[in-house]
Amino acid sequence: MSEEQLRQLITSNAKAISALTNLANEVIPRMDEMQRQINNMQRDSIETKRYIDDTTADIRELMLENQRILRYLENIVNREN
């Protein structure tokens, strides 16, 4: 390879490296922001699941209490008959 070809190759490589560095500087902050958004969505999803689980447990408790009350009332009615 001639000296001129080597210079051109070095210049070309330097431009490519510079372009890739610029691209990385643009892409990495976007990826960081996307990762933050994903983390927030996962956190929200976990909190929503906890809320649903808590609500489901409350509903189960109320159903059991209603069944107890119903049995109590049925016993009262049966005693009167």
C-alpha positions in Angstrom: 0.0 0.0 0.0 1.3 3.4 -0.8 1.6 6.2 1.7 -1.3 8.1 0.2 -3.6 5.0 0.4 -2.6 4.6 4.1 -3.5 8.2 4.8 -6.8 7.8 3.0 -7.5 4.6 5.0 -6.6 6.3 8.3 -8.8 9.3 7.4 -11.7 7.1 6.4 -11.4 5.1 9.7 -11.2 8.3 11.7 -14.4 9.6 10.1 -16.1 6.3 10.7 -15.1 6.2 14.4 -16.2 9.8 14.8 -19.6 9.0 13.2 -20.1 6.0 15.4 -19.1 8.0 18.5 -21.7 10.7 17.6 -24.3 8.1 17.0 -23.6 6.4 20.3 -23.8 9.8 22.0 -27.3 10.2 20.5 -28.5 6.6 21.1 -27.3 6.0 24.6 -29.3 8.7 26.3 -32.4 7.5 24.5 -31.8 4.0 25.6 -31.3 5.2 29.2 -34.6 7.0 29.0 -36.3 4.0 27.6 -34.9 1.9 30.4 -36.2 4.3 33.0 -39.6 4.2 31.4 -39.6 0.4 31.4 -38.6 0.4 35.1 -41.4 2.8 35.9 -43.9 0.6 34.0 -42.7 -2.5 35.8 -43.0 -0.7 39.2 -46.5 0.5 38.3 -47.4 -3.0 37.2 -46.2 -4.5 40.5 -48.1 -1.8 42.5 -51.3 -2.5 40.5 -51.0 -6.2 41.1 -50.5 -5.6 44.9 -53.6 -3.3 44.8 -55.6 -6.0 43.0 -54.4 -8.7 45.4 -55.4 -6.5 48.4 -58.8 -5.8 46.9 -59.3 -9.5 46.1 -58.5 -10.4 49.7 -60.9 -7.7 51.0 -63.7 -9.1 48.7 -63.0 -12.6 50.0 -63.3 -11.4 53.6 -66.6 -9.7 52.8 -67.9 -12.8 51.1 -67.0 -14.9 54.1 -68.6 -12.4 56.5 -71.8 -12.4 54.3 -71.9 -16.2 54.4 -71.6 -16.1 58.2 -74.4 -13.6 58.5 -76.5 -15.6 56.1 -76.0 -18.8 58.1 -76.8 -16.9 61.3 -80.0 -15.6 59.8 -81.0 -19.0 58.4 -80.5 -20.5 61.9 -82.7 -17.9 63.4 -85.4 -18.5 60.8 -85.1 -22.3 61.2 -85.4 -22.0 65.0 -88.6 -20.1 64.6 -90.1 -22.7 62.4 
